Amino acid sequence: MSAFDGIDDVTVSESLPYIEPGNYVLSVDRMLVGTSSRKGKGDFFVSEFTVESSTRADRPPGTRMGWPLFFNKGEITLVNIKAMVAAVAQVAHEKITKKVMDTAVEGDGTRLATKKVVCQATASETRDGRPFTKMTWSHYTEGQSFEPQAVVTTTSAGSRYEVAPAESDGSFSDDEIPF
């Protein structure tokens, strides 16, 4: 018997700071799906980014950040994921399908690594007054400032959520993965 029995069966997770209100140009490190060990949290999706530029002094270039989303929050989780990945891949949101997302997170989750995206994070409140950070994702163009281009965002219409349409460049067929 060793003090290290069971070490082969455990995983270590990295605890990255979250995206705080501000404007960012981010480079994708990886996108993962997993199951939380916290009771009641369940399955999650997390995007890990490296800051390229930021309006926040506490998030200088080179800072790594995470954006976790839990699937138990319902449809809004899928809407937020779709909006972000559409902006990263620079495609219309209709192109982000189950097949595309399965491909994005397969293996070590680095399929979209090094692609850049603009994120405008704004402090907001839920209907019942709890604080949260709303993300607005947009396509990144080399040398771009923090002004969004072809914004892909989420809006609430009662209890239904919709993704604002973006223009498609038509550079791939519906059967192809856009990255």
C-alpha positions in Angstrom: 0.0 0.0 0.0 1.3 3.4 -1.0 0.3 6.9 0.2 -0.3 7.6 -3.5 -2.9 4.9 -4.2 -5.6 6.5 -6.4 -3.4 9.3 -7.8 -3.8 7.8 -11.3 -7.5 8.3 -11.1 -7.7 12.0 -10.1 -7.4 15.1 -12.3 -6.1 18.5 -11.4 -8.1 21.5 -12.6 -6.7 24.9 -13.1 -8.6 27.7 -11.4 -8.4 30.7 -13.7 -9.7 34.2 -12.9 -13.1 34.9 -14.5 -13.7 37.6 -17.2 -14.5 40.8 -15.2 -16.3 43.9 -16.7 -14.1 45.6 -19.3 -13.1 45.3 -22.9 -10.7 42.7 -24.2 -9.1 41.2 -27.2 -8.7 37.5 -26.2 -6.8 34.6 -27.8 -8.5 31.2 -27.4 -6.4 28.7 -25.5 -8.9 25.8 -25.4 -12.5 24.9 -24.9 -13.5 22.0 -22.7 -16.6 20.1 -21.5 -16.6 18.4 -18.1 -18.6 17.5 -15.0 -18.2 19.5 -11.9 -17.4 17.8 -8.6 -19.5 20.4 -6.8 -22.9 19.1 -5.7 -25.7 20.4 -8.0 -23.4 22.0 -10.6 -23.4 19.1 -13.2 -21.9 19.4 -16.6 -20.1 22.5 -17.8 -18.4 24.1 -20.8 -15.4 26.3 -20.2 -13.4 28.5 -22.6 -9.9 29.4 -21.6 -8.3 32.6 -23.0 -5.1 34.6 -22.9 -5.5 38.4 -22.8 -4.0 40.1 -25.8 -5.2 43.6 -24.8 -7.5 44.9 -22.1 -9.0 48.1 -20.6 -8.4 46.6 -17.1 -5.1 47.2 -15.3 -5.7 43.9 -13.4 -6.0 41.9 -16.6 -2.8 42.9 -18.6 -1.7 41.1 -21.7 -0.6 37.6 -21.0 -3.2 37.0 -18.2 -5.1 33.8 -18.6 -8.9 33.8 -17.9 -11.7 31.3 -17.9 -15.3 31.6 -18.9 -17.3 28.7 -17.3 -20.9 28.0 -18.2 -23.1 25.3 -16.6 -25.6 23.4 -18.7 -28.0 23.2 -15.7 -28.8 26.9 -16.4 -30.9 25.9 -19.4 -31.1 27.2 -23.0 -29.2 30.4 -22.2 -26.0 28.4 -21.8 -26.2 27.1 -25.3 -27.1 30.6 -26.6 -24.0 32.1 -24.9 -21.7 29.3 -26.2 -23.1 29.7 -29.8 -22.6 33.5 -29.7 -19.0 33.2 -28.5 -18.0 30.4 -30.9 -19.6 32.2 -33.9 -17.6 35.3 -33.1 -14.3 33.3 -32.7 -14.9 31.3 -35.9 -16.1 34.5 -37.7 -19.2 32.8 -39.0 -23.0 33.3 -38.8 -24.5 31.7 -35.7 -26.5 29.3 -37.8 -23.2 27.6 -38.7 -22.6 26.6 -35.0 -24.1 23.2 -34.7 -23.8 20.2 -32.4 -21.3 18.7 -34.8 -19.3 21.9 -34.9 -19.2 22.1 -31.1 -18.3 18.4 -30.6 -15.4 19.0 -33.0 -14.4 22.2 -31.1 -14.1 20.4 -27.7 -12.7 17.1 -28.9 -9.3 15.9 -27.6 -7.5 18.6 -25.7 -10.0 21.3 -26.8 -7.4 23.3 -28.8 -9.1 23.2 -32.2 -9.8 26.9 -32.0 -6.5 27.8 -30.2 -4.9 31.1 -31.1 -8.0 32.5 -32.8 -8.8 35.9 -31.4 -12.1 37.4 -30.4 -13.3 40.8 -28.9 -15.2 40.6 -25.7 -17.1 43.4 -24.1 -18.0 42.4 -20.5 -20.6 44.5 -18.7 -21.8 44.3 -15.1 -25.5 43.6 -15.0 -28.2 42.0 -12.7 -30.5 39.1 -13.1 -34.3 39.7 -12.8 -34.1 38.9 -9.1 -31.2 41.3 -8.5 -28.2 39.0 -8.5 -25.1 40.4 -10.2 -23.6 38.8 -13.3 -21.3 39.8 -16.1 -22.9 40.0 -19.6 -20.6 39.1 -22.5 -20.9 40.6 -25.9 -18.6 38.8 -28.4 -17.5 40.1 -31.8 -15.3 39.2 -34.6 -11.6 40.3 -34.3 -9.8 42.0 -37.2 -6.0 42.4 -37.0 -5.1 45.7 -35.4 -8.7 46.3 -34.3 -9.5 48.5 -31.4 -12.1 47.6 -28.8 -15.0 48.7 -31.0 -17.0 45.6 -31.9 -17.3 44.3 -35.5 -20.2 42.1 -36.6 -21.5 41.8 -33.1 -22.9 38.4 -32.0 -24.8 38.9 -28.7 -27.7 37.5 -26.8 -30.9 39.3 -26.0 -33.8 38.3 -23.8 -37.4 38.4 -25.1 -39.5 37.2 -22.1 -38.2 33.7 -21.3 -37.0 33.0 -24.9 -33.5 33.9 -26.0 -32.3 34.6 -29.5 -28.9 35.2 -31.0 -28.7 38.3 -33.1 -27.9 37.3 -36.7 -24.4 37.9 -38.2 -23.4 37.9 -41.8 -22.0 34.7 -43.2 -19.1 34.8 -45.6 -20.3 31.6 -47.2 -16.8 30.2 -47.3 -17.8 26.6 -46.3 -20.7 24.3 -46.8 -23.1 23.2 -44.1 -21.4 19.9 -43.9 -18.0 21.4 -43.2 -16.5 22.5 -39.8 -15.7 26.2 -40.0 -12.4 25.9 -38.4 
